[in-house]
Amino acid sequence: SAPTFGFLLDIDGVLVRGHRVIPAALEAFRRLVNSHGQLRVPVVFVTNAGNILQQSKAQELSALLGFKVEPDQVILSHSPMKLFSQYHNKRMLVSGQGPLVENARVLGFENVVTVDELRMAFPVLDMVDLQRRPKTTPLLRNDFPAIEGVLLLGEPIRWETSLQLIMDVLLSNGNPGTGLATAPYPHLPVLASNMDLLWMAEARMPRFGHGTFLLCLETIYRKMTGKELQYEGLMGKPSVLTYQYAEDLIRQQAERRGWVAPIRKLYAIGDNPMSDVYGANLFHKYLQMVKHDGAEKQGAGGLWRQRPSATQSCASILVCTGVYNPKGPEPTQPVQGAEEAPFHGHRDFSFSPGLMEASHIVNDVNEAVQLVFHKEGWIL
């Protein structure tokens, strides 16, 4: 029978650790893929990674999982930036690593400047590294077109350079070679993706994510100006916008396969209570609000839904193969000696203990798939 449910699968900590596939992921896809190499239910891979091309991520997953993953089954943290067309023709400073310019162009941005290009144009701005400081004083340029916004696609390599030059752009209203007596506010538009404070690679302890970089930038901006850094769009899990985007891809996938029954339920499987569980529960809350009010509400990033949603629920399933440690303190409970639980979420997402509690906690993604199939009455 046609499926009425679909999966939103996180990648790091659920399917892979670093560059190694988690064995349970291979078992899970033996259940999810039929004898013809096709998925039995719609699946979208929703990752907060962004320093890679969508097509490259699909090829990487295909090689690891042993079946063909299409690029439009992969949602990177910045994929919903395609919807922010009002900025696509602006001259944008882009921060991150990997195929930055190519990623920005795939998203629709036509005129981007990298941090390295800005540093080369204004070498006196990058002063932390003694080895890279200019040995002579270069002439100031007055032919560099003003920057009109900032794209934060993922964690950069040299944080001090990116933090300094992004601040220069914001404080100078896009003219870092000049400077202003008073910093403009509101500042230039900032679009950011991936709010993960931490992520799990091969190391035994979590590593800094792009959320840590954003925390640094926000703190510096507030310290220097006395005002809060504002985002025109903030996407990646746990943003509702990312789940709306994933829901649309699930629907399109089902339509291509000829599955006529609408997808009513989504199951989001992840390893990070703050991004995966919080995001899925926040989206579920949004769906309930829509159902109760009988109309679509404004989504994250100020975007309006154009199409009524068939999805009725989104359940969160937490696995123990990544950031979440079942032997550690509960994410909603204070650690010893502290008055309140540490909140690893982004500043713009308030701490809500109920949203941090997963619908189900299982050992790994294979157990998660078995659980869902059992709940849906499907043969394992």
C-alpha positions as a LaTeX table, in Angstrom:
\begin{tabular}{lrrr}
\hline
Residue & $x$ (\AA) & $y$ (\AA) & $z$ (\AA) \\
\hline
Ser1 & 0.00 & 0.00 & 0.00 \\
Ala2 & 1.08 & 3.61 & $-0.53$ \\
Pro3 & 2.87 & 5.05 & 2.51 \\
Thr4 & 1.20 & 7.78 & 4.53 \\
Phe5 & 4.36 & 8.62 & 6.49 \\
Gly6 & 7.91 & 9.73 & 5.76 \\
Phe7 & 11.32 & 10.06 & 7.40 \\
Leu8 & 13.46 & 13.12 & 8.05 \\
Leu9 & 16.92 & 11.68 & 8.76 \\
Asp10 & 19.81 & 13.57 & 10.29 \\
Ile11 & 23.22 & 12.46 & 8.97 \\
Asp12 & 26.11 & 13.12 & 11.40 \\
Gly13 & 25.69 & 11.02 & 14.53 \\
Val14 & 22.77 & 9.06 & 13.03 \\
Leu15 & 24.06 & 7.57 & 9.77 \\
Val16 & 27.76 & 8.44 & 9.98 \\
Arg17 & 30.41 & 9.48 & 12.50 \\
Gly18 & 32.90 & 11.61 & 10.61 \\
His19 & 33.56 & 9.65 & 7.42 \\
Arg20 & 32.57 & 6.23 & 8.82 \\
Val21 & 29.11 & 4.80 & 8.32 \\
Ile22 & 27.37 & 3.59 & 11.48 \\
Pro23 & 26.59 & $-0.15$ & 11.00 \\
Ala24 & 22.99 & 0.31 & 12.20 \\
Ala25 & 22.41 & 2.69 & 9.27 \\
Leu26 & 23.14 & $-0.11$ & 6.79 \\
Glu27 & 20.66 & $-2.35$ & 8.61 \\
Ala28 & 18.05 & 0.43 & 8.57 \\
Phe29 & 18.31 & 0.89 & 4.81 \\
Arg30 & 17.96 & $-2.84$ & 4.19 \\
Arg31 & 14.48 & $-2.33$ & 5.63 \\
Leu32 & 13.81 & 0.97 & 3.87 \\
Val33 & 14.91 & $-0.06$ & 0.35 \\
Asn34 & 13.04 & $-2.68$ & $-1.71$ \\
Ser35 & 14.51 & $-5.37$ & $-3.98$ \\
His36 & 14.61 & $-2.88$ & $-6.88$ \\
Gly37 & 16.82 & $-0.46$ & $-4.95$ \\
Gln38 & 13.95 & 1.99 & $-4.40$ \\
Leu39 & 12.82 & 3.47 & $-1.10$ \\
Arg40 & 9.62 & 1.97 & 0.28 \\
Val41 & 8.67 & 5.28 & 1.95 \\
Pro42 & 9.73 & 8.89 & 1.26 \\
Val43 & 13.00 & 9.87 & 2.94 \\
Val44 & 14.74 & 13.25 & 3.11 \\
Phe45 & 18.17 & 13.72 & 4.65 \\
Val46 & 18.14 & 16.90 & 6.75 \\
Thr47 & 21.60 & 17.96 & 7.88 \\
Asn48 & 22.94 & 21.12 & 9.46 \\
Ala49 & 26.15 & 20.70 & 7.47 \\
Gly50 & 26.67 & 23.31 & 4.79 \\
Asn51 & 30.29 & 23.28 & 3.65 \\
Ile52 & 29.64 & 20.89 & 0.79 \\
Leu53 & 27.59 & 20.89 & $-2.42$ \\
Gln54 & 24.17 & 19.23 & $-2.29$ \\
Gln55 & 25.13 & 16.95 & $-5.19$ \\
Ser56 & 28.40 & 15.95 & $-3.49$ \\
Lys57 & 26.58 & 15.12 & $-0.26$ \\
Ala58 & 24.14 & 12.92 & $-2.20$ \\
Gln59 & 27.05 & 11.08 & $-3.87$ \\
Glu60 & 28.77 & 10.63 & $-0.52$ \\
Leu61 & 25.60 & 9.17 & 1.03 \\
Ser62 & 25.05 & 6.89 & $-1.99$ \\
Ala63 & 28.53 & 5.41 & $-1.57$ \\
Leu64 & 28.12 & 4.94 & 2.19 \\
Leu65 & 24.57 & 3.56 & 2.23 \\
Gly66 & 24.67 & 1.43 & $-0.91$ \\
Phe67 & 21.71 & 2.88 & $-2.82$ \\
Lys68 & 21.15 & 5.89 & $-5.08$ \\
Val69 & 20.51 & 9.09 & $-3.12$ \\
Glu70 & 19.25 & 11.93 & $-5.31$ \\
Pro71 & 20.43 & 15.52 & $-4.68$ \\
Asp72 & 16.85 & 16.69 & $-4.08$ \\
Gln73 & 16.63 & 14.24 & $-1.16$ \\
Val74 & 19.34 & 16.20 & 0.67 \\
Ile75 & 18.65 & 19.40 & 2.61 \\
Leu76 & 21.75 & 21.28 & 3.72 \\
Ser77 & 21.49 & 23.88 & 6.47 \\
His78 & 21.36 & 26.72 & 3.94 \\
Ser79 & 19.05 & 25.09 & 1.35 \\
Pro80 & 15.99 & 27.22 & 2.38 \\
Met81 & 17.94 & 30.35 & 1.41 \\
Lys82 & 16.63 & 29.63 & $-2.10$ \\
Leu83 & 13.36 & 31.12 & $-0.83$ \\
Phe84 & 14.93 & 34.50 & 0.05 \\
Ser85 & 14.82 & 35.78 & $-3.52$ \\
Gln86 & 14.67 & 39.44 & $-2.43$ \\
Tyr87 & 18.42 & 39.20 & $-1.64$ \\
His88 & 19.55 & 37.14 & $-4.63$ \\
Asn89 & 20.65 & 40.16 & $-6.66$ \\
Lys90 & 22.34 & 41.95 & $-3.74$ \\
Arg91 & 26.13 & 42.10 & $-3.33$ \\
Met92 & 26.64 & 39.71 & $-0.39$ \\
Leu93 & 29.67 & 38.89 & 1.76 \\
Val94 & 29.76 & 35.10 & 2.18 \\
Ser95 & 31.43 & 33.26 & 5.08 \\
Gly96 & 32.15 & 29.55 & 5.50 \\
Gln97 & 34.40 & 27.02 & 3.78 \\
Gly98 & 34.29 & 24.49 & 0.98 \\
Pro99 & 32.71 & 25.47 & $-2.37$ \\
Leu100 & 31.39 & 28.77 & $-1.00$ \\
Val101 & 30.78 & 30.67 & $-4.22$ \\
Glu102 & 29.28 & 27.66 & $-6.00$ \\
Asn103 & 26.95 & 26.97 & $-3.07$ \\
Ala104 & 25.84 & 30.60 & $-2.97$ \\
Arg105 & 25.09 & 30.54 & $-6.70$ \\
Val106 & 23.12 & 27.28 & $-6.41$ \\
Leu107 & 21.03 & 29.07 & $-3.76$ \\
Gly108 & 20.38 & 31.90 & $-6.22$ \\
Phe109 & 22.83 & 34.58 & $-5.08$ \\
Glu110 & 24.33 & 36.21 & $-8.15$ \\
Asn111 & 26.89 & 38.65 & $-6.71$ \\
Val112 & 28.96 & 37.33 & $-3.79$ \\
Val113 & 32.27 & 38.36 & $-2.23$ \\
Thr114 & 34.22 & 35.92 & $-0.05$ \\
Val115 & 35.98 & 36.92 & 3.16 \\
Asp116 & 39.31 & 36.12 & 1.47 \\
Glu117 & 38.49 & 38.43 & $-1.45$ \\
Leu118 & 37.59 & 41.19 & 1.00 \\
Arg119 & 40.82 & 40.62 & 2.94 \\
Met120 & 42.87 & 40.88 & $-0.26$ \\
Ala121 & 41.09 & 44.12 & $-1.21$ \\
Phe122 & 41.68 & 45.63 & 2.25 \\
Pro123 & 44.80 & 43.94 & 3.72 \\
Val124 & 45.02 & 46.33 & 6.68 \\
Leu125 & 41.78 & 44.91 & 8.12 \\
Asp126 & 43.21 & 41.46 & 8.99 \\
Met127 & 45.69 & 42.19 & 11.78 \\
Val128 & 45.57 & 39.27 & 14.27 \\
Asp129 & 48.08 & 36.97 & 12.54 \\
Leu130 & 51.49 & 38.64 & 12.66 \\
Gln131 & 52.62 & 36.59 & 9.66 \\
Arg132 & 49.82 & 37.96 & 7.47 \\
Arg133 & 50.04 & 41.61 & 8.44 \\
Pro134 & 51.11 & 43.81 & 5.52 \\
Lys135 & 54.75 & 44.89 & 5.76 \\
Thr136 & 53.97 & 48.22 & 4.12 \\
Thr137 & 50.92 & 50.46 & 4.25 \\
Pro138 & 48.90 & 49.88 & 1.06 \\
Leu139 & 46.89 & 52.61 & $-0.62$ \\
Leu140 & 43.26 & 52.78 & 0.46 \\
Arg141 & 40.84 & 51.64 & $-2.24$ \\
Asn142 & 37.80 & 53.67 & $-3.20$ \\
Asp143 & 36.68 & 51.53 & $-6.14$ \\
Phe144 & 35.31 & 48.59 & $-4.14$ \\
Pro145 & 31.49 & 48.36 & $-4.50$ \\
Ala146 & 29.55 & 48.49 & $-1.25$ \\
Ile147 & 28.46 & 45.19 & 0.30 \\
Glu148 & 24.69 & 44.94 & 0.80 \\
Gly149 & 24.32 & 41.94 & 3.10 \\
Val150 & 26.01 & 38.99 & 4.81 \\
Leu151 & 25.59 & 35.25 & 4.15 \\
Leu152 & 26.79 & 32.90 & 6.90 \\
Leu153 & 26.75 & 29.44 & 5.30 \\
Gly154 & 28.87 & 27.53 & 7.84 \\
Glu155 & 31.84 & 27.69 & 10.16 \\
Pro156 & 34.91 & 29.31 & 8.53 \\
Ile157 & 38.49 & 28.15 & 8.96 \\
Arg158 & 40.07 & 31.33 & 10.36 \\
Trp159 & 37.51 & 32.54 & 12.86 \\
Glu160 & 39.41 & 35.68 & 13.87 \\
Thr161 & 39.58 & 36.91 & 10.25 \\
Ser162 & 35.91 & 36.21 & 9.51 \\
Leu163 & 34.71 & 37.72 & 12.81 \\
Gln164 & 36.77 & 40.87 & 12.23 \\
Leu165 & 35.78 & 41.44 & 8.60 \\
Ile166 & 32.09 & 40.65 & 9.13 \\
Met167 & 32.05 & 43.17 & 11.97 \\
Asp168 & 33.81 & 45.71 & 9.73 \\
Val169 & 31.11 & 45.29 & 7.08 \\
Leu170 & 28.25 & 45.62 & 9.60 \\
Leu171 & 29.75 & 48.63 & 11.40 \\
Ser172 & 30.58 & 50.48 & 8.16 \\
Asn173 & 27.27 & 49.81 & 6.37 \\
Gly174 & 29.08 & 47.72 & 3.76 \\
Asn175 & 32.05 & 50.04 & 3.16 \\
Pro176 & 34.84 & 48.49 & 5.26 \\
Gly177 & 37.52 & 50.71 & 3.73 \\
Thr178 & 35.97 & 53.84 & 5.20 \\
Gly179 & 34.37 & 53.39 & 8.59 \\
Leu180 & 31.59 & 55.47 & 10.16 \\
Ala181 & 31.47 & 57.63 & 13.26 \\
Thr182 & 28.28 & 55.86 & 14.36 \\
Ala183 & 27.42 & 52.26 & 13.53 \\
Pro184 & 24.16 & 52.01 & 11.53 \\
Tyr185 & 21.18 & 50.29 & 13.13 \\
Pro186 & 19.35 & 48.38 & 11.89 \\
His187 & 22.45 & 46.94 & 10.27 \\
Leu188 & 22.75 & 45.27 & 6.86 \\
Pro189 & 20.65 & 42.11 & 6.39 \\
Val190 & 22.24 & 38.91 & 7.73 \\
Leu191 & 21.16 & 35.43 & 6.58 \\
Ala192 & 22.60 & 32.57 & 8.63 \\
Ser193 & 22.33 & 28.78 & 8.61 \\
Asn194 & 23.30 & 26.02 & 11.04 \\
Met195 & 22.79 & 27.00 & 14.67 \\
Asp196 & 24.38 & 23.83 & 16.11 \\
Leu197 & 26.58 & 24.72 & 19.08 \\
Leu198 & 28.12 & 21.23 & 18.93 \\
Trp199 & 28.32 & 18.26 & 16.60 \\
Met200 & 29.76 & 14.76 & 16.89 \\
Ala201 & 32.66 & 13.58 & 14.72 \\
Glu202 & 35.17 & 10.78 & 15.43 \\
Ala203 & 36.37 & 12.42 & 18.66 \\
Arg204 & 34.94 & 11.18 & 21.95 \\
Met205 & 33.69 & 14.66 & 22.85 \\
Pro206 & 31.50 & 16.96 & 20.71 \\
Arg207 & 33.17 & 19.59 & 18.49 \\
Phe208 & 32.30 & 23.27 & 18.01 \\
Gly209 & 29.66 & 23.89 & 15.35 \\
His210 & 28.62 & 26.99 & 13.43 \\
Gly211 & 26.35 & 27.92 & 16.33 \\
Thr212 & 29.49 & 28.57 & 18.37 \\
Phe213 & 30.75 & 30.92 & 15.65 \\
Leu214 & 27.39 & 32.74 & 15.61 \\
Leu215 & 27.56 & 33.04 & 19.41 \\
Cys216 & 30.97 & 34.72 & 19.10 \\
Leu217 & 29.72 & 37.14 & 16.42 \\
Glu218 & 26.57 & 38.05 & 18.38 \\
Thr219 & 28.54 & 38.61 & 21.59 \\
Ile220 & 31.14 & 40.81 & 19.87 \\
Tyr221 & 28.43 & 42.86 & 18.13 \\
Arg222 & 26.52 & 43.40 & 21.39 \\
Lys223 & 29.75 & 44.26 & 23.27 \\
Met224 & 30.81 & 46.83 & 20.65 \\
Thr225 & 27.42 & 48.44 & 19.91 \\
Gly226 & 25.24 & 47.74 & 22.93 \\
Lys227 & 22.61 & 46.32 & 20.53 \\
Glu228 & 21.57 & 42.87 & 19.38 \\
Leu229 & 22.66 & 41.38 & 16.07 \\
Gln230 & 19.50 & 40.69 & 14.06 \\
Tyr231 & 18.89 & 38.02 & 11.42 \\
Glu232 & 16.69 & 38.42 & 8.36 \\
Gly233 & 16.66 & 34.64 & 8.13 \\
Leu234 & 17.94 & 31.95 & 10.49 \\
Met235 & 17.69 & 28.44 & 9.09 \\
Gly236 & 18.81 & 24.89 & 9.56 \\
Lys237 & 17.37 & 22.78 & 12.36 \\
Pro238 & 15.52 & 23.69 & 14.62 \\
Ser239 & 14.03 & 26.43 & 12.38 \\
Val240 & 10.41 & 25.74 & 11.34 \\
Leu241 & 11.34 & 27.01 & 7.87 \\
Thr242 & 13.71 & 24.05 & 7.39 \\
Tyr243 & 10.98 & 21.56 & 8.32 \\
Gln244 & 8.50 & 23.25 & 5.98 \\
Tyr245 & 11.09 & 22.96 & 3.23 \\
Ala246 & 11.65 & 19.27 & 4.07 \\
Glu247 & 7.90 & 18.63 & 4.12 \\
Asp248 & 7.63 & 20.00 & 0.56 \\
Leu249 & 10.43 & 17.70 & $-0.65$ \\
Ile250 & 8.74 & 14.70 & 0.99 \\
Arg251 & 5.49 & 15.58 & $-0.81$ \\
Gln252 & 7.28 & 15.98 & $-4.18$ \\
Gln253 & 9.07 & 12.65 & $-3.69$ \\
Ala254 & 5.77 & 10.87 & $-3.00$ \\
Glu255 & 4.17 & 12.45 & $-6.08$ \\
Arg256 & 7.05 & 11.33 & $-8.33$ \\
Arg257 & 6.64 & 7.77 & $-7.10$ \\
Gly258 & 2.91 & 7.85 & $-7.80$ \\
Trp259 & 1.94 & 7.43 & $-4.15$ \\
Val260 & $-1.50$ & 9.04 & $-4.15$ \\
Ala261 & $-2.18$ & 8.89 & $-0.41$ \\
Pro262 & $-1.11$ & 12.15 & 1.27 \\
Ile263 & 1.81 & 11.99 & 3.71 \\
Arg264 & 0.17 & 12.61 & 7.08 \\
Lys265 & 2.97 & 11.80 & 9.52 \\
Leu266 & 6.66 & 12.67 & 9.61 \\
Tyr267 & 9.24 & 10.96 & 11.81 \\
Ala268 & 12.38 & 13.00 & 12.47 \\
Ile269 & 15.35 & 10.90 & 13.60 \\
Gly270 & 18.36 & 12.68 & 15.08 \\
Asp271 & 21.09 & 12.61 & 17.71 \\
Asn272 & 21.05 & 16.21 & 18.94 \\
Pro273 & 18.33 & 17.14 & 21.47 \\
Met274 & 18.69 & 20.84 & 20.71 \\
Ser275 & 18.52 & 20.78 & 16.92 \\
Asp276 & 16.79 & 17.49 & 16.02 \\
Val277 & 14.36 & 16.98 & 18.90 \\
Tyr278 & 13.62 & 20.64 & 19.56 \\
Gly279 & 13.14 & 21.28 & 15.82 \\
Ala280 & 10.80 & 18.33 & 15.23 \\
Asn281 & 8.73 & 19.17 & 18.31 \\
Leu282 & 8.59 & 22.85 & 17.34 \\
Phe283 & 7.36 & 21.88 & 13.87 \\
His284 & 4.77 & 19.53 & 15.41 \\
Lys285 & 3.57 & 22.41 & 17.60 \\
Tyr286 & 3.36 & 24.60 & 14.49 \\
Leu287 & 1.28 & 21.94 & 12.66 \\
Gln288 & $-1.12$ & 21.69 & 15.60 \\
Met289 & $-1.48$ & 25.47 & 15.67 \\
Val290 & $-2.25$ & 25.50 & 11.94 \\
Lys291 & $-4.84$ & 22.73 & 12.36 \\
His292 & $-6.48$ & 24.47 & 15.31 \\
Asp293 & $-6.59$ & 27.94 & 13.73 \\
Gly294 & $-7.59$ & 26.66 & 10.30 \\
Ala295 & $-5.09$ & 28.87 & 8.50 \\
Glu296 & $-1.38$ & 28.89 & 7.77 \\
Lys297 & 0.64 & 31.13 & 10.05 \\
Gln298 & 3.75 & 33.10 & 9.21 \\
Gly299 & 6.79 & 30.84 & 9.15 \\
Ala300 & 10.39 & 31.44 & 10.19 \\
Gly301 & 12.19 & 34.13 & 8.25 \\
Gly302 & 8.99 & 36.08 & 7.62 \\
Leu303 & 7.88 & 33.78 & 4.78 \\
Trp304 & 4.27 & 32.80 & 4.18 \\
Arg305 & 3.13 & 29.34 & 3.30 \\
Gln306 & 1.62 & 29.27 & $-0.18$ \\
Arg307 & 0.11 & 25.77 & $-0.02$ \\
Pro308 & $-2.08$ & 24.13 & 2.65 \\
Ser309 & $-0.22$ & 21.35 & 4.44 \\
Ala310 & $-1.41$ & 17.72 & 4.44 \\
Thr311 & 1.02 & 16.84 & 7.25 \\
Gln312 & $-0.67$ & 16.42 & 10.60 \\
Ser313 & 2.18 & 15.44 & 12.92 \\
Cys314 & 5.95 & 15.27 & 13.32 \\
Ala315 & 7.37 & 12.85 & 15.91 \\
Ser316 & 10.92 & 13.18 & 17.26 \\
Ile317 & 13.09 & 10.07 & 17.70 \\
Leu318 & 16.42 & 10.46 & 19.51 \\
Val319 & 19.27 & 8.00 & 18.90 \\
Cys320 & 22.27 & 7.35 & 21.14 \\
Thr321 & 24.99 & 7.15 & 18.47 \\
Gly322 & 25.94 & 10.85 & 18.38 \\
Val323 & 25.74 & 13.98 & 20.53 \\
Tyr324 & 23.15 & 12.57 & 22.94 \\
Asn325 & 24.66 & 10.49 & 25.73 \\
Pro326 & 22.10 & 8.38 & 27.62 \\
Lys327 & 24.53 & 8.06 & 30.55 \\
Gly328 & 24.94 & 11.83 & 30.86 \\
Pro329 & 22.57 & 14.34 & 32.46 \\
Glu330 & 19.18 & 14.81 & 30.85 \\
Pro331 & 19.19 & 17.84 & 28.51 \\
Thr332 & 16.38 & 19.46 & 30.52 \\
Gln333 & 17.95 & 18.86 & 33.95 \\
Pro334 & 20.60 & 21.03 & 35.68 \\
Val335 & 24.08 & 19.56 & 35.96 \\
Gln336 & 25.54 & 19.09 & 39.44 \\
Gly337 & 26.22 & 22.43 & 41.12 \\
Ala338 & 24.18 & 24.47 & 38.62 \\
Glu339 & 20.80 & 26.10 & 39.20 \\
Glu340 & 19.47 & 25.45 & 35.71 \\
Ala341 & 20.15 & 23.19 & 32.74 \\
Pro342 & 22.68 & 24.43 & 30.17 \\
Phe343 & 20.89 & 25.64 & 27.06 \\
His344 & 22.81 & 24.76 & 23.90 \\
Gly345 & 20.24 & 26.33 & 21.61 \\
His346 & 20.45 & 29.59 & 19.74 \\
Arg347 & 19.65 & 32.90 & 21.43 \\
Asp348 & 16.53 & 33.37 & 19.28 \\
Phe349 & 15.03 & 30.02 & 20.38 \\
Ser350 & 14.05 & 30.25 & 24.04 \\
Phe351 & 14.64 & 27.34 & 26.39 \\
Ser352 & 11.49 & 25.21 & 26.53 \\
Pro353 & 11.99 & 21.91 & 28.40 \\
Gly354 & 8.95 & 20.29 & 26.78 \\
Leu355 & 10.37 & 20.81 & 23.28 \\
Met356 & 13.61 & 19.06 & 24.31 \\
Glu357 & 11.84 & 15.80 & 25.21 \\
Ala358 & 11.87 & 13.25 & 22.40 \\
Ser359 & 8.76 & 11.27 & 21.52 \\
His360 & 10.99 & 8.15 & 21.61 \\
Ile361 & 14.59 & 7.36 & 22.59 \\
Val362 & 16.20 & 4.33 & 20.91 \\
Asn363 & 19.72 & 2.99 & 20.56 \\
Asp364 & 20.23 & 3.65 & 16.87 \\
Val365 & 18.58 & 4.44 & 13.53 \\
Asn366 & 17.80 & 0.78 & 12.80 \\
Glu367 & 15.76 & 0.56 & 16.02 \\
Ala368 & 14.08 & 3.84 & 15.06 \\
Val369 & 12.99 & 2.48 & 11.67 \\
Gln370 & 11.70 & $-0.74$ & 13.27 \\
Leu371 & 9.76 & 1.32 & 15.81 \\
Val372 & 8.09 & 3.42 & 13.10 \\
Phe373 & 7.25 & 0.41 & 10.92 \\
His374 & 5.66 & $-1.28$ & 13.94 \\
Lys375 & 3.62 & 1.84 & 14.80 \\
Glu376 & 2.47 & 2.16 & 11.19 \\
Gly377 & 1.63 & $-1.56$ & 10.87 \\
Trp378 & 4.24 & $-2.19$ & 8.18 \\
Ile379 & 6.00 & $-5.50$ & 7.67 \\
Leu380 & 9.63 & $-5.36$ & 8.78 \\
\hline
\end{tabular}
